[in-house]
Amino acid sequence: MLAAKIPQRTICEQLHMGRGVLNRYKTLADSQGLSYGVIGRMSDGEIESFLQLSKPTAAPSSQRQVLDGL
């Protein structure tokens, strides 16, 4: 849809998603240098793996480390 130059507002309405979510996915794709056509041909598993790249991994807090030790 992005490759077809459909406005983001329309895409969000059709997919029932927020514009912030769409913008985050668009930014991630742009930062990885992937065209929207390539993403459209990915399998669900490949897309899921791609989206996992965007999740920051936080170090466990000191409280969490204490709880894990118990």
Secondary structure, DSSP 8 states (H G I E B T S, - for coil): -TTTT--HHHHHHHHT--HHHHHHHHHHHHHHT--HHHHHTS-HHHHHHHHHTTS------HHHHHHHH-
